[in-house]
């Protein structure tokens, strides 16, 4: 990765890199000191911070922060589903959520469907595969910046309005949720996170917020932050230029602002598609 980046740096100047994929964070953390000598700045968590928000470690983090989270267990074989409802195996109940360490999550209703999803995720993302207790509720998200000392900078919150087949937000509305904000502050204080992150939570029928995931980067819906007056990527660049958090030009977020994704059809000759595929 460093070799390829150095090829780019010989031709182009790079001031700041903002990683956008969970799986690339360990590489960038390892390369941060080397790239800093070449003038490339990044605002990244430590390796320990990154590991502490892994999906299989959320229960320990949430216990420290006083936040609810569903039970989760890493497994290495689909045989787990044959006896997982037994008391000696933990007394799990269907439906369950089967999910990958980096990506993908499926709600399954029985052992056959669970085994199928297990194999599908293992082929794509490797082991372990995670099993999580299923929580039904309203999906709410928070994205923000961390300064490395525990402060939550410029939080933007939204409620999912429409979902794609993998549970990703296809439409959402900005909200002002003080309970969600308090959860975000407690988690940020516990993590001492540095850089962007996203919290995914579910609010159940009893109004309890359950943390589902912490993503170590801006979410796909980060453009909503610009829409509500808190452009988080621009704020991150300002921090990298030495602007103090208190001096960031951040307006109070405007609840009610909505985003909707759309597909765009592009007409091209088939030869161009073949060239791109090749």
VOBAGU-907878 format. One record per residue (C-alpha): residue in three letters; chain; z, x, y. Coordinates in Angstrom, 1 decimal, decimal comma. Example, Ala and Ser with C-alpha at 12.3 -4.5 7.8 and 13.67 -1.06 7.14 Angstrom:
2
+------+-------+--------+--------+--------+
| roro | numar |     zz |     xx |     yy |
+------+-------+--------+--------+--------+
|  ALA |     A |    7,8 |   12,3 |   -4,5 |
|  SER |     A |    7,1 |   13,7 |   -1,1 |
+------+-------+--------+--------+--------+
This chain:
278
+------+-------+--------+--------+--------+
| roro | numar |     zz |     xx |     yy |
+------+-------+--------+--------+--------+
|  UNK |     A |    0,0 |    0,0 |    0,0 |
|  UNK |     A |    0,9 |    2,8 |    2,4 |
|  UNK |     A |   -2,4 |    4,6 |    1,6 |
|  UNK |     A |   -4,4 |    1,4 |    2,5 |
|  UNK |     A |   -2,4 |    0,9 |    5,7 |
|  UNK |     A |   -3,0 |    4,4 |    6,8 |
|  UNK |     A |   -6,7 |    3,9 |    6,4 |
|  UNK |     A |   -6,4 |    0,9 |    8,8 |
|  UNK |     A |   -4,2 |    2,9 |   11,2 |
|  UNK |     A |   -6,8 |    5,6 |   11,5 |
|  UNK |     A |   -9,2 |    3,0 |   12,9 |
|  UNK |     A |   -6,9 |    0,5 |   14,6 |
|  UNK |     A |   -3,7 |    0,5 |   16,4 |
|  UNK |     A |   -1,0 |   -1,7 |   14,9 |
|  UNK |     A |    2,1 |   -2,4 |   17,0 |
|  UNK |     A |    3,9 |   -5,0 |   14,9 |
|  UNK |     A |    3,5 |   -6,3 |   11,3 |
|  UNK |     A |    4,9 |   -9,7 |   10,5 |
|  UNK |     A |    4,9 |  -10,2 |    6,6 |
|  UNK |     A |    3,9 |  -13,6 |    5,5 |
|  UNK |     A |    4,5 |  -13,5 |    1,7 |
|  UNK |     A |    7,8 |  -13,4 |   -0,1 |
|  UNK |     A |    6,4 |  -10,9 |   -2,7 |
|  UNK |     A |    5,4 |   -8,3 |   -0,1 |
|  UNK |     A |    8,8 |   -8,1 |    1,5 |
|  UNK |     A |   10,2 |   -5,4 |   -0,9 |
|  UNK |     A |    7,2 |   -3,2 |   -0,2 |
|  UNK |     A |    7,5 |   -3,5 |    3,6 |
|  UNK |     A |   11,2 |   -2,9 |    3,5 |
|  UNK |     A |   10,6 |    0,3 |    1,5 |
|  UNK |     A |    7,8 |    1,4 |    3,9 |
|  UNK |     A |    9,6 |    0,5 |    7,1 |
|  UNK |     A |   10,9 |    4,0 |    8,0 |
|  UNK |     A |    7,6 |    5,6 |    7,3 |
|  UNK |     A |    5,6 |    3,1 |    9,3 |
|  UNK |     A |    8,1 |    3,3 |   12,2 |
|  UNK |     A |    7,1 |    7,0 |   12,5 |
|  UNK |     A |    3,5 |    5,8 |   12,9 |
|  UNK |     A |    4,5 |    3,4 |   15,7 |
|  UNK |     A |    4,4 |    0,2 |   13,6 |
|  UNK |     A |    7,5 |   -2,0 |   14,1 |
|  UNK |     A |    8,9 |   -4,7 |   11,8 |
|  UNK |     A |   11,9 |   -6,9 |   11,9 |
|  UNK |     A |   13,0 |   -7,1 |    8,3 |
|  UNK |     A |   16,1 |   -7,9 |    6,3 |
|  UNK |     A |   17,7 |   -5,2 |    4,2 |
|  UNK |     A |   17,0 |   -5,1 |    0,4 |
|  UNK |     A |   20,5 |   -6,4 |   -0,2 |
|  UNK |     A |   20,0 |   -9,3 |    2,2 |
|  UNK |     A |   16,7 |  -10,1 |    0,6 |
|  UNK |     A |   18,2 |  -10,2 |   -2,9 |
|  UNK |     A |   21,1 |  -12,3 |   -1,9 |
|  UNK |     A |   18,9 |  -15,3 |   -1,0 |
|  UNK |     A |   17,0 |  -15,1 |   -4,3 |
|  UNK |     A |   16,8 |  -18,5 |   -5,9 |
|  UNK |     A |   19,1 |  -17,5 |   -8,8 |
|  UNK |     A |   21,8 |  -16,2 |   -6,3 |
|  UNK |     A |   21,9 |  -19,2 |   -4,0 |
|  UNK |     A |   25,1 |  -20,7 |   -5,6 |
|  UNK |     A |   27,1 |  -17,5 |   -4,7 |
|  UNK |     A |   25,7 |  -17,4 |   -1,2 |
|  UNK |     A |   26,3 |  -21,1 |   -0,6 |
|  UNK |     A |   29,9 |  -20,8 |   -1,9 |
|  UNK |     A |   30,5 |  -18,1 |    0,6 |
|  UNK |     A |   28,9 |  -20,2 |    3,4 |
|  UNK |     A |   30,4 |  -23,5 |    2,4 |
|  UNK |     A |   27,1 |  -25,2 |    1,8 |
|  UNK |     A |   26,1 |  -27,4 |   -1,2 |
|  UNK |     A |   23,3 |  -26,4 |   -3,5 |
|  UNK |     A |   22,0 |  -27,6 |   -6,9 |
|  UNK |     A |   23,0 |  -25,8 |  -10,0 |
|  UNK |     A |   20,4 |  -23,2 |  -11,1 |
|  UNK |     A |   19,9 |  -21,0 |  -14,1 |
|  UNK |     A |   17,3 |  -18,3 |  -15,0 |
|  UNK |     A |   15,8 |  -18,7 |  -18,5 |
|  UNK |     A |   13,4 |  -16,6 |  -20,5 |
|  UNK |     A |   12,3 |  -19,0 |  -23,2 |
|  UNK |     A |   11,1 |  -22,6 |  -23,3 |
|  UNK |     A |   13,5 |  -23,2 |  -26,3 |
|  UNK |     A |   16,2 |  -23,8 |  -23,6 |
|  UNK |     A |   14,8 |  -27,3 |  -23,1 |
|  UNK |     A |   15,3 |  -28,3 |  -26,7 |
|  UNK |     A |   19,1 |  -28,2 |  -26,4 |
|  UNK |     A |   19,9 |  -28,0 |  -22,7 |
|  UNK |     A |   21,4 |  -31,5 |  -22,7 |
|  UNK |     A |   24,1 |  -30,4 |  -25,2 |
|  UNK |     A |   27,5 |  -29,8 |  -23,8 |
|  UNK |     A |   27,6 |  -26,2 |  -25,1 |
|  UNK |     A |   24,4 |  -25,5 |  -23,2 |
|  UNK |     A |   25,8 |  -26,9 |  -19,9 |
|  UNK |     A |   25,0 |  -30,6 |  -20,3 |
|  UNK |     A |   21,9 |  -30,6 |  -18,2 |
|  UNK |     A |   20,3 |  -34,0 |  -17,5 |
|  UNK |     A |   16,6 |  -34,9 |  -16,9 |
|  UNK |     A |   14,8 |  -35,0 |  -14,6 |
|  UNK |     A |   15,1 |  -31,2 |  -14,0 |
|  UNK |     A |   13,2 |  -28,9 |  -11,6 |
|  UNK |     A |   11,4 |  -25,9 |  -13,2 |
|  UNK |     A |   10,4 |  -23,3 |  -10,7 |
|  UNK |     A |    9,1 |  -19,8 |  -10,3 |
|  UNK |     A |   11,0 |  -16,9 |   -8,7 |
|  UNK |     A |    8,4 |  -16,6 |   -5,9 |
|  UNK |     A |    6,6 |  -19,9 |   -5,9 |
|  UNK |     A |    5,8 |  -23,2 |   -7,6 |
|  UNK |     A |    8,3 |  -26,0 |   -8,6 |
|  UNK |     A |    7,8 |  -29,0 |  -10,8 |
|  UNK |     A |   10,0 |  -32,0 |  -11,5 |
|  UNK |     A |   10,0 |  -32,6 |  -15,3 |
|  UNK |     A |   11,1 |  -35,7 |  -17,2 |
|  UNK |     A |   11,5 |  -34,4 |  -20,8 |
|  UNK |     A |   11,5 |  -31,3 |  -23,0 |
|  UNK |     A |    7,7 |  -31,4 |  -23,7 |
|  UNK |     A |    6,8 |  -31,5 |  -20,0 |
|  UNK |     A |    9,5 |  -28,9 |  -19,2 |
|  UNK |     A |    8,1 |  -26,4 |  -21,8 |
|  UNK |     A |    4,5 |  -26,9 |  -20,5 |
|  UNK |     A |    5,6 |  -26,1 |  -16,9 |
|  UNK |     A |    7,7 |  -23,2 |  -18,1 |
|  UNK |     A |    4,7 |  -21,6 |  -19,7 |
|  UNK |     A |    2,5 |  -22,3 |  -16,7 |
|  UNK |     A |    4,9 |  -20,7 |  -14,3 |
|  UNK |     A |    5,6 |  -17,7 |  -16,5 |
|  UNK |     A |    1,9 |  -17,0 |  -16,9 |
|  UNK |     A |    1,5 |  -17,1 |  -13,1 |
|  UNK |     A |    4,7 |  -15,6 |  -11,7 |
|  UNK |     A |    6,4 |  -13,9 |  -14,7 |
|  UNK |     A |   10,0 |  -14,0 |  -15,8 |
|  UNK |     A |   12,6 |  -15,3 |  -15,4 |
|  UNK |     A |   11,7 |  -18,9 |  -14,8 |
|  UNK |     A |   14,4 |  -21,0 |  -13,1 |
|  UNK |     A |   15,8 |  -24,4 |  -14,0 |
|  UNK |     A |   17,5 |  -26,3 |  -11,2 |
|  UNK |     A |   19,4 |  -29,6 |  -11,2 |
|  UNK |     A |   17,2 |  -32,3 |   -9,6 |
|  UNK |     A |   18,5 |  -33,8 |   -6,3 |
|  UNK |     A |   16,9 |  -36,8 |   -4,8 |
|  UNK |     A |   16,9 |  -37,0 |   -1,0 |
|  UNK |     A |   15,2 |  -36,6 |    2,3 |
|  UNK |     A |   13,6 |  -33,2 |    2,8 |
|  UNK |     A |   14,5 |  -31,3 |    6,0 |
|  UNK |     A |   13,7 |  -27,8 |    7,0 |
|  UNK |     A |   14,9 |  -25,3 |    9,6 |
|  UNK |     A |   13,1 |  -22,1 |   10,7 |
|  UNK |     A |   14,6 |  -19,5 |   13,1 |
|  UNK |     A |   15,0 |  -15,8 |   13,8 |
|  UNK |     A |   18,0 |  -13,7 |   12,9 |
|  UNK |     A |   19,1 |  -10,7 |   14,9 |
|  UNK |     A |   20,8 |   -8,8 |   12,0 |
|  UNK |     A |   24,4 |   -9,6 |   13,2 |
|  UNK |     A |   24,7 |  -13,2 |   12,1 |
|  UNK |     A |   23,3 |  -15,1 |   15,1 |
|  UNK |     A |   20,8 |  -17,9 |   14,7 |
|  UNK |     A |   18,0 |  -17,5 |   17,3 |
|  UNK |     A |   15,8 |  -20,4 |   18,5 |
|  UNK |     A |   16,1 |  -22,8 |   15,5 |
|  UNK |     A |   13,4 |  -25,4 |   15,0 |
|  UNK |     A |   14,1 |  -28,3 |   12,7 |
|  UNK |     A |   11,7 |  -30,8 |   11,1 |
|  UNK |     A |   11,7 |  -33,6 |    8,5 |
|  UNK |     A |    8,8 |  -33,8 |    6,1 |
|  UNK |     A |    6,7 |  -36,9 |    6,4 |
|  UNK |     A |    4,0 |  -36,3 |    3,9 |
|  UNK |     A |    3,8 |  -33,9 |    0,9 |
|  UNK |     A |    1,1 |  -32,0 |   -0,9 |
|  UNK |     A |    1,1 |  -32,0 |   -4,7 |
|  UNK |     A |    3,4 |  -28,9 |   -4,8 |
|  UNK |     A |    5,9 |  -30,4 |   -2,3 |
|  UNK |     A |    4,6 |  -28,6 |    0,7 |
|  UNK |     A |    4,7 |  -30,3 |    4,1 |
|  UNK |     A |    1,4 |  -31,9 |    5,0 |
|  UNK |     A |    2,9 |  -33,7 |    7,9 |
|  UNK |     A |    6,3 |  -33,5 |    9,6 |
|  UNK |     A |    8,2 |  -34,5 |   12,7 |
|  UNK |     A |   10,6 |  -32,3 |   14,8 |
|  UNK |     A |   14,2 |  -33,4 |   14,7 |
|  UNK |     A |   17,5 |  -32,7 |   16,4 |
|  UNK |     A |   20,0 |  -32,6 |   13,5 |
|  UNK |     A |   23,4 |  -31,1 |   14,4 |
|  UNK |     A |   24,6 |  -31,1 |   10,8 |
|  UNK |     A |   21,5 |  -29,2 |    9,7 |
|  UNK |     A |   22,0 |  -26,8 |   12,6 |
|  UNK |     A |   25,6 |  -26,2 |   11,6 |
|  UNK |     A |   24,5 |  -25,4 |    8,0 |
|  UNK |     A |   21,9 |  -23,0 |    9,4 |
|  UNK |     A |   24,5 |  -21,2 |   11,5 |
|  UNK |     A |   26,9 |  -20,8 |    8,5 |
|  UNK |     A |   24,1 |  -19,4 |    6,3 |
|  UNK |     A |   22,9 |  -17,0 |    9,0 |
|  UNK |     A |   26,5 |  -15,8 |    9,6 |
|  UNK |     A |   26,9 |  -15,2 |    5,8 |
|  UNK |     A |   23,5 |  -13,5 |    5,4 |
|  UNK |     A |   23,4 |  -11,4 |    8,7 |
|  UNK |     A |   19,6 |  -11,9 |    8,4 |
|  UNK |     A |   17,2 |   -9,9 |   10,4 |
|  UNK |     A |   13,8 |  -11,4 |   11,2 |
|  UNK |     A |   12,3 |  -14,8 |   10,5 |
|  UNK |     A |   13,4 |  -17,2 |    7,7 |
|  UNK |     A |   13,1 |  -20,8 |    6,6 |
|  UNK |     A |   15,8 |  -23,1 |    5,1 |
|  UNK |     A |   14,7 |  -25,9 |    2,8 |
|  UNK |     A |   17,3 |  -28,6 |    2,2 |
|  UNK |     A |   17,6 |  -32,1 |    0,8 |
|  UNK |     A |   19,9 |  -34,8 |    2,2 |
|  UNK |     A |   21,1 |  -37,1 |   -0,6 |
|  UNK |     A |   22,2 |  -40,8 |   -0,4 |
|  UNK |     A |   25,7 |  -39,7 |    0,6 |
|  UNK |     A |   24,3 |  -37,7 |    3,5 |
|  UNK |     A |   25,2 |  -34,3 |    1,9 |
|  UNK |     A |   22,8 |  -31,5 |    2,7 |
|  UNK |     A |   21,8 |  -29,4 |   -0,4 |
|  UNK |     A |   20,2 |  -26,0 |    0,1 |
|  UNK |     A |   17,1 |  -25,7 |   -2,1 |
|  UNK |     A |   15,5 |  -22,4 |   -1,0 |
|  UNK |     A |   15,7 |  -19,7 |    1,7 |
|  UNK |     A |   12,2 |  -18,3 |    2,4 |
|  UNK |     A |   12,3 |  -14,8 |    3,9 |
|  UNK |     A |    9,4 |  -15,4 |    6,4 |
|  UNK |     A |    8,0 |  -18,0 |    8,8 |
|  UNK |     A |    6,9 |  -21,2 |    7,0 |
|  UNK |     A |    3,4 |  -22,5 |    6,9 |
|  UNK |     A |    4,4 |  -25,2 |    9,5 |
|  UNK |     A |    5,6 |  -22,6 |   12,0 |
|  UNK |     A |    2,9 |  -23,8 |   14,5 |
|  UNK |     A |    5,2 |  -26,8 |   15,1 |
|  UNK |     A |    7,5 |  -24,3 |   16,9 |
|  UNK |     A |    4,9 |  -23,9 |   19,6 |
|  UNK |     A |    4,5 |  -27,6 |   19,8 |
|  UNK |     A |    8,1 |  -28,2 |   20,5 |
|  UNK |     A |    8,3 |  -25,3 |   23,1 |
|  UNK |     A |    9,8 |  -22,6 |   21,0 |
|  UNK |     A |    7,0 |  -20,3 |   19,9 |
|  UNK |     A |    8,8 |  -18,3 |   17,2 |
|  UNK |     A |    6,1 |  -15,8 |   16,4 |
|  UNK |     A |    5,8 |  -15,0 |   20,2 |
|  UNK |     A |    9,6 |  -14,8 |   20,4 |
|  UNK |     A |    9,6 |  -12,3 |   17,5 |
|  UNK |     A |    7,0 |  -10,1 |   19,3 |
|  UNK |     A |    9,2 |  -10,2 |   22,4 |
|  UNK |     A |   12,2 |   -9,1 |   20,5 |
|  UNK |     A |   10,1 |   -6,2 |   19,1 |
|  UNK |     A |    9,3 |   -5,2 |   22,7 |
|  UNK |     A |   13,0 |   -5,0 |   23,5 |
|  UNK |     A |   13,6 |   -8,4 |   25,1 |
|  UNK |     A |   17,2 |   -9,5 |   24,6 |
|  UNK |     A |   17,7 |  -12,8 |   22,6 |
|  UNK |     A |   19,3 |  -14,4 |   25,6 |
|  UNK |     A |   16,3 |  -13,6 |   27,8 |
|  UNK |     A |   13,7 |  -15,1 |   25,5 |
|  UNK |     A |   11,6 |  -17,8 |   27,2 |
|  UNK |     A |   12,6 |  -20,6 |   24,9 |
|  UNK |     A |   12,7 |  -24,3 |   25,9 |
|  UNK |     A |   15,0 |  -26,8 |   24,3 |
|  UNK |     A |   13,0 |  -28,2 |   21,3 |
|  UNK |     A |   11,5 |  -31,6 |   21,7 |
|  UNK |     A |   12,3 |  -33,9 |   18,8 |
|  UNK |     A |    9,6 |  -36,4 |   17,8 |
|  UNK |     A |    6,7 |  -33,9 |   18,1 |
|  UNK |     A |    4,7 |  -34,4 |   14,9 |
|  UNK |     A |    2,2 |  -32,2 |   13,1 |
|  UNK |     A |   -0,5 |  -33,3 |   10,6 |
|  UNK |     A |   -2,7 |  -30,9 |    8,6 |
|  UNK |     A |   -6,3 |  -31,6 |    8,0 |
|  UNK |     A |   -9,1 |  -30,3 |    5,9 |
|  UNK |     A |  -12,4 |  -29,0 |    7,4 |
|  UNK |     A |  -15,7 |  -29,1 |    5,7 |
|  UNK |     A |  -17,9 |  -26,0 |    6,3 |
|  UNK |     A |  -21,6 |  -26,1 |    5,4 |
|  UNK |     A |  -23,0 |  -22,7 |    4,2 |
|  UNK |     A |  -25,8 |  -21,5 |    1,9 |
|  UNK |     A |  -24,7 |  -21,0 |   -1,8 |
|  UNK |     A |  -25,6 |  -17,3 |   -1,5 |
|  UNK |     A |  -22,8 |  -16,8 |    1,0 |
|  UNK |     A |  -20,3 |  -18,4 |   -1,4 |
|  UNK |     A |  -21,6 |  -16,1 |   -4,2 |
|  UNK |     A |  -21,2 |  -13,1 |   -1,9 |
|  UNK |     A |  -17,6 |  -14,0 |   -1,0 |
|  UNK |     A |  -16,7 |  -14,7 |   -4,7 |
|  UNK |     A |  -18,1 |  -11,3 |   -5,6 |
+------+-------+--------+--------+--------+
